[in-house]
Amino acid sequence: MNQNKHDMSRREFLRRMGIGAGSAMALMAMEPLGLLAKTGTPRTPDSPQPLGDATKMTYRVQHGTGEQISLLGFGMMRLPDSQEEVNRLVDYAIAHGVNYFDTSPMYKGGTNEAATGEALSRHPRDKYYVATKMSNYDRRLWELDEAKKMYEKSFVDLRVDHIDYYLLHGIGGGGVQQLHERFIDNGLLDFLLSEREAGRIRHLGFSYHGDVSAFDWLVDRNDDYHWDFAQIQMNFLDWRHASISKKRRVDADAEYLYNKLEKAGIQCVIMEPLRGGALGRIDEELAAQLHERRPDDSPAAWAFRWVGSYPNVLTALSGMNRMEHLEENVRTFSPLDPCTEAEKTLLASIADVIAGFPTIPCTTCAYCMPCPFGVDIPGNFAYYNEAVAQHVLPLPEKQDADYIERKQQFAAGLRSALPDEAKWATACADCEVCLSKCPQQIRIPNQMARIVETLR
């Protein structure tokens, strides 16, 4: 009986840590204290005050190596402009157990890797895992020699001699044909596989946007490539309500992507767990339902708990450019309290309601920028979605008594959010330069027209 109690306690412990059966087997071969390994105090010349030890962060185990990866990952794409502030955020993250940092050569106009490298290099190398990408969207980089230059520059900017997690960036755009042109036919994937074999890349994977045929093609050939991980967009809304154009297969919802990767034994890195922050700003009536269940949890915490409840998730990326967001997210994952089945059902019902709202599926990634005509595309979309969530949007089919008042309120709110009217949707010239850049495949000029019509 005592032995049974012990076993049940251990299972309960693993459940609370968010660890699946496969990862649990790997843990049993590790030192008992390895699961909650302390990151220690970073030895940095400009941070003389002790930052404390990480003792509560939830970790997942990387298949094959036993490396412990923080379930909260730091997405560096939306970093502040100040390097001092970047350093402060990174210091706090590492001190509280975050050890996965994701960047790309294309983020912030090409400066993101250097800013990330400067901040991370102030810490011992064994305290962090860095992820970056082969972001060869420009056709010139489809030439192997040019792609190799991007690859080598990442090492210089990040100040490392090996890259822990390396990704083929944004497969899916252009389907299988473009996948071959960018990575296969030019020998680039063979080169990256050889770099993994040499140890300069520790884990090789890909991130997916767009045509699911490219995703299927890579996963179905896992026996050939042995993917260590794949990065997908997953949140409780996209689980069954992903934005899918008429030309795409309907099985590209996050539920399909996650289940296929799990079946193939490929661990998931999650991007957009808050869908560009939108799930942290849901309608007040919906937020009240969550507050009633867990008064101390914000909608963002609910969204992160939902993602972390899936055992094949290695880490969930959050673009934390403000200290208060970082602090809240650290609390959510230290340790993670996974969602119950009843809570998942509640979030599914909320997703059904949100899916009925006329929102624009923009995640504010800003891949579409800069606009040749100066339009702040993600800024316009973010305000429009906020207006929908707060019931400010004047819907033409609801020509009620306050319709004109709502139109005026909408315009006033946009002016507050974007004081420079030159950046408004009204400046859109329908040039379509942005269309090929959007990983969500949003018909951006059409959506701009929707905003313009609302302003009239």
Buried (B, 14 or more C-beta within 10 A) or exposed (E): EEEEEEEEEEEEEBBEBBBBEBBBEBBEEEEEEEBBBEBBBBEBEEBEEEBBEBEBBBBBBBBEEEBBBBBBBBBBBBBBEEBEBBBBBBBBBBBBBBBBBBBBBBBBEEBBBBBBBBBBBBBBBEBBBBBBBBBBBEEEBBEEEBBBEBBEBBBEBBBBEBBBBBBBBBBBBBBBEBBBEBBBEBEBBEBBBEBBEEEBBBBBBBBBBBBBBBBBBBBEEBEEBEBBBBBBBBBBBBBBBBBBEEEBEEBBBBBBBBBBBBEBEBBBBBBBBBBBBBBBBBBEEBBEBBBEEEEEBBBBBBBBBBBBBBBBBBBBBBBBBEEEBBEBBBEBBBBBBBBEEEBBEBBBEBBEEBBEEEBBBBBBBBBBBEBEEEBBBBBBBBBBBBBBBEEBBBEEEEEEEEEEEBBEBBBEBBEEBBEEEEBBBBBBEEEEBBBEBBBBBBBBBEBBBBBBEBEE
